[in-house]
Structures are given as C-alpha cells and as structure tokens.
Amino acid sequence: MFKAGKRPKPGTLLAHLLVTLAYPAARALRAPQGSRLLVFTDTLTVIALVLLVCGIVYALVLRGDLDISEYIFSRGLSRNGKSYAAWKADKKEEREEAFNYPLFLGIVYLIVSAVIAWGFY
C-alpha cells in the first residue's frame, strides 16, 4: 500500500488538505451554535469514507491491476501502435514516485473523527 521510500510532497498534501477540509469546515460554520463540532465530525467521517474508497481504487491503479483495461481503452481512443509491454514499462516509470494521498488522508480523517467523537461525546 505505502512503500517505505515514498513521502508526500508538502505542497501537494497542503492542497489536498485545504480542498478536503473546506466542506466540513463550511458545514460546521453554518451549523447552529451547539452542534458545530458534531456536524464537523459527521461530515469529516463521510469525506474520509469517500477518500478511502477512492484511495483503494487508486491503490489498484498504482499496483497495475487495471493496466490491461487502461491499455485497451487508450489504444481504442488514440490508435496507439505501442505494444503492451512497452506501454506497461512507461506506466511503471510514471507510477514510481506516486503517493496515494486519498488513502492516506482518508485514514487520517477517520482517526481524527474517532478521536473527536470519543473525546467530546
């Protein structure tokens, strides 16, 4: 899932944090005064579950489990003459430095939601 040498890039991680936390923060600010933390925790949990599903699919892509489907689809659209072996080697090079931000943030958000829910409710 996560390789030892791969680390998230701070700029990209910050962008993902801002985008994924914008909706829970906006919902919490618009909630009534007494239930803001509960609304934030609930929306953060939903966002975390969506990120986990997306992260699992992206993990399959990073492992190469969907390569043949992608190759057939891209070959049909672009009429590319590359062989599957050459195409797969190119894809492997592209995936070497990829980090699975959705899976990472989904796990972190679920832990944060559980801590907030357990600690405050």
N, C-alpha and C positions, 0 to 999 in steps of 0.2 A: 504494500500500500504506500508507505513512505520509505524512500531509500535514505540511507544514513547521510550521504553527502549532499542531499538536496535541502536547501533552505529557502524560505520565502524571501522575496525581494521586498524591502521595507516600503517602497513607493507603491508597488502593486498591492501589497497587503493593506496599506492605508486606504487605497482607493476602494478595495473590496469591503473594508470595514465601514467606510462612510456610506457606501451605497446600500449595504445590507442593514445597517442600523438606522437609516433615515426613516423608514416606515414605522418601526416600533417606537422610535422617539416621537414622531409626529402623532401617532395614535395616543401615546401616553400624555402628550401635552394637550391634546384635545379632550381627554377623558375628564370626568368630574374629579374634584379635588381629592376625595378619599380613596379612589381606586386607581390612581395613576400607576403605581408600581405593579398592581395586579394586571392591568392592561398591557403594560410593557412586557411583563413576564410571559403572558399568553401569546402576544404577537411575536416575541423573540423565539418562543418554542415552535410556533408554526414556521417561521422563517428558517429555523435550524433544521426542521424536518424536511423542508423543501431543499435546503442546501445539501443535506445528507443524501437524498435521492439523486440529485444532480451530481454530487461527488462520487457516488457509486457508479453511475453511468460513465462519468469522466475517467474513473479508475479503470473501467473496462477498455475505454479508448486508449488510455496510456499504456496498458498492458499489451495492446494489439489484438484483443479479442474480436474486434469489429473491423479488422483490416480488410478482409475479403469483401465484405459488404460495401465498405467505402471505396475500394478499388473498382468494383463492378459499377457502382453508381457514378464515380468520377470518370470512368472510362466511357460510360454511355453518354455523359454530358459533353465531354471535351474531345472525344475521339482520340485520346492519348495513345500513342503507339508503344509506350513503355511496357516492359514485361512486369509481371507481378513481383518477381524477385528484386528488380531494380527499384520499383515503386516502394516496396516494403523497406528496403535499405534506406531510401530517402526519408521515409516516415520515421524510421527508428532514430535517425540523426536528429530530426526535429523534436522528438519526444525526450531526448536525453536530459535536457535541463528543465523540463516542465514540472511544475509543482501543483498539487491538487488543492487549490485554495477553497473550493466549495466544501470538500470533505473536511478539511482542517477547521474551517470556520463553523461548519455545522456541528462538529464535535464540541468545539469551544463554547458555542452558544447554548448547546444543550446542558453542558456543565454549569454555565453561568445561570441559566434558567432554574436548574435544580437547586443550586446554592441559594438563589434569591427566594425561591418558593419554600425551601426547607428552613431558611434562616428567618424569614419575615412573616411566614403564615403558619 
